[in-house]
């Protein structure tokens, strides 16, 4: 890579993204990019300032591997008690924009609203028409797993929480590559009070 190539060209020429940690040259380029980010007032606060250079580098590497902009990565990568996670809405958007399905993520509802048997499961159709259906998630499930008592959102916005959890389970089981190795969503980490589990 010559000195006069722009960062955008350098990334475009690498079919697997920049891969900041694959060579000294890429790492140096990453440092320059990270500096531009941590001096910006647009990126989230936890990426601002020279002390957050490492976080910026990791976000740059992840965004490159995922084919998304660094800012989108930074806005959606949440760290709770040192555990990184994606918001469920981000994973839903990733699936809907992936080109892997013939329709956006959908939900099948069952049970009685306001009762413990109320719940849903997420589903989607692949391009060949095959229907992929996720795990059923109910209020009873949330109570049994301890989510309901740990996170007040289960009591104030249960419909949204049911959708997020159903989507997370379906995506993790059938499209794990969309999360690139981050197993838990932000909502799941919050439900566990930030505790790290397998």
C-alpha positions in Angstrom: 0.0 0.0 0.0 1.5 3.3 -1.0 1.4 6.5 1.1 -0.9 8.3 -1.3 -3.8 5.7 -1.1 -6.7 6.8 0.9 -8.1 4.8 3.8 -11.2 4.0 1.8 -9.3 2.6 -1.1 -7.1 0.6 1.2 -10.1 -1.0 2.8 -11.9 -1.6 -0.6 -8.9 -3.4 -2.0 -8.9 -5.9 0.9 -11.8 -8.4 0.3 -11.9 -9.3 4.0 -11.9 -5.8 5.3 -9.0 -3.9 6.9 -8.1 -6.5 9.5 -6.2 -4.1 11.7 -4.3 -6.7 13.6 -3.1 -8.7 10.6 0.0 -6.6 9.8 2.0 -3.6 11.1 1.0 -1.6 8.1 -2.8 -2.1 8.8 -2.3 -1.4 12.4 -0.6 1.9 11.7 -3.5 2.8 9.4 -5.9 1.8 12.1 -4.1 4.1 14.6 -4.6 7.0 12.3 -8.3 6.2 11.8 -8.8 5.7 15.6 -7.3 9.1 16.3 -9.8 10.7 13.9 -12.6 8.9 15.7 -11.6 9.6 19.3 -11.2 13.3 18.6 -14.7 13.5 17.2 -17.7 14.7 19.2 -20.0 12.6 17.1 -18.9 9.2 18.3 -20.4 7.9 21.7 -18.7 9.3 24.8 -17.0 5.9 25.7 -15.0 6.2 22.5 -13.9 9.8 22.9 -10.4 10.8 24.0 -6.9 9.3 23.7 -7.6 6.9 26.6 -10.2 5.1 24.4 -7.8 4.5 21.5 -8.0 0.7 22.1 -11.8 0.7 22.1 -11.8 2.7 18.8 -9.3 0.2 17.2 -11.5 -2.8 18.2 -14.6 -1.1 16.9 -12.8 -0.3 13.6 -11.7 -4.0 13.3 -15.2 -5.2 14.0 -16.9 -2.8 11.6 -14.5 -3.7 8.9 -15.2 -7.5 9.4 -18.9 -6.8 9.4 -19.0 -4.4 6.4 -20.6 -1.6 8.3 -19.4 1.9 9.1 -17.4 2.5 12.3 -20.0 4.9 13.6 -22.8 2.4 13.2 -20.6 -0.2 15.1 -19.8 2.3 17.9 -23.5 3.3 18.3 -24.7 -0.3 18.6 -21.9 -2.0 20.5 -22.7 -1.7 24.2 -20.4 -2.6 27.0 -22.0 -3.5 30.3 -19.6 -4.5 33.1 -16.9 -5.2 30.6 -19.1 -7.5 28.5 -19.6 -6.3 24.9 -23.0 -6.9 23.3 -25.2 -5.8 20.4 -28.7 -4.4 20.9 -31.4 -6.8 19.7 -32.7 -4.1 17.3 -29.3 -4.0 15.7 -29.2 -7.7 15.1 -32.8 -7.6 13.7 -31.7 -4.9 11.3 -28.6 -6.9 10.3 -30.8 -9.9 9.5 -33.3 -7.8 7.6 -30.5 -6.2 5.5 -28.5 -9.4 5.1 -30.1 -10.6 1.8 -30.5 -14.1 3.4 -34.2 -13.9 3.8 -37.2 -13.2 1.5 -39.1 -11.1 4.2 -38.2 -9.1 7.3 -38.3 -10.8 10.7 -41.8 -11.6 11.8 -43.5 -12.7 15.1 -46.1 -15.3 15.9 -48.1 -14.4 19.0 -49.9 -16.8 21.3 -51.4 -17.0 24.8 -53.3 -14.3 26.6 -51.9 -10.8 26.9 -51.1 -9.9 30.5 -50.9 -13.6 31.5 -47.9 -15.8 32.0 -48.6 -17.8 28.9 -48.5 -14.7 26.6 -45.5 -14.8 24.3 -44.2 -15.0 20.8 -41.6 -16.6 18.6 -39.7 -15.0 15.7 -39.7 -16.5 12.2 -38.4 -15.6 8.8 -38.4 -17.2 5.3 -35.2 -18.0 3.5 -34.8 -17.1 -0.2 -35.9 -20.6 -1.2 -39.1 -20.3 0.8 -38.0 -22.4 3.8 -39.6 -21.0 7.0 -37.1 -20.8 10.0 -38.9 -20.6 13.3 -37.3 -19.6 16.6 -37.8 -20.5 20.2 -41.1 -19.7 22.0 -40.6 -17.0 24.6 -43.3 -16.3 27.2 -43.7 -14.2 30.3 -43.5 -17.5 32.1 -40.1 -18.1 30.5 -38.9 -14.6 31.6 -40.0 -15.3 35.1 -38.5 -18.7 35.2 -35.1 -17.5 33.9 -35.1 -14.6 36.3 -35.2 -11.9 33.6 -38.5 -10.5 34.8 -37.3 -9.6 38.2 -33.9 -8.3 37.1 -35.0 -5.9 34.4 -38.0 -3.6 35.0 -38.6 -3.3 31.3 -40.2 -6.8 31.4 -43.0 -5.2 33.5 -43.3 -1.9 31.7 -42.8 -2.9 28.0 -43.3 -6.7 28.0 -44.3 -6.8 24.3 -41.0 -5.2 23.2 -39.0 -7.4 25.5 -40.7 -10.6 24.2 -40.0 -9.6 20.6 -36.3 -8.7 21.4 -35.7 -12.0 23.2 -37.5 -14.1 20.6 -35.5 -12.4 17.8 -32.2 -12.9 19.7 -32.8 -16.6 20.2 -33.8 -17.1 16.6 -30.9 -15.2 15.1 -28.3 -16.8 17.5 -29.6 -20.3 16.6 -29.8 -19.8 12.8 -27.7 -16.8 11.8 -24.9 -16.7 14.4 -22.5 -15.0 11.9 -24.5 -11.8 12.1 -23.3 -11.2 15.7 -19.7 -12.2 14.9 -19.1 -14.0 18.1 -21.0 -11.8 20.6 -23.4 -14.3 22.1 -25.6 -12.1 24.3 -27.7 -9.1 23.4 -27.6 -5.9 25.5 -31.1 -6.8 26.7 -29.9 -10.2 27.8 -26.9 -8.8 29.7 -29.2 -6.3 31.4 -31.6 -9.1 32.4 -28.7 -10.9 34.1 -27.6 -7.8 35.8 -24.4 -7.8 33.9 -23.3 -11.2 35.1 -21.2 -13.2 32.6 -22.6 -16.6 31.9 -21.9 -19.4 29.3 
